[in-house]
Amino acid sequence: MLTYTYDEHIIKIDEIANEADIEFNIYILQEERYLEQFKKVQHYFDHNDIITDVLFYANVNHQYRVIVRSDYYTDFVLELMKHRLLQSVEWQS
């Protein structure tokens, strides 16, 4: 199992398992500083060869809904880490 931590002053993440997908509700609390980082994550998945790996939906008030195929969960979490939206990522047994 993969676990992660983040600074709750920067971002808030809720995730829900939904059959074969994981649904993330992501709230960028400091959009002026971290929206560009989140957009880089989106760009990475929007421009790779797999169309249905991660789907992004923008909502109001700096909220984003992201649907991640379960087999791309690790890739998505690591991409968030790469762009410094997470503080740590760790494998739990």
Buried (B, 14 or more C-beta within 10 A) or exposed (E): EEEBEBBEEBBBBEBEEEEEBBBBBBBBEEBEEBEEBBBBBBEBBEEEEEEEBBBBEEEEEBEBEBBBBEEBBEBBBBBBBBBEBBEEBEEEE
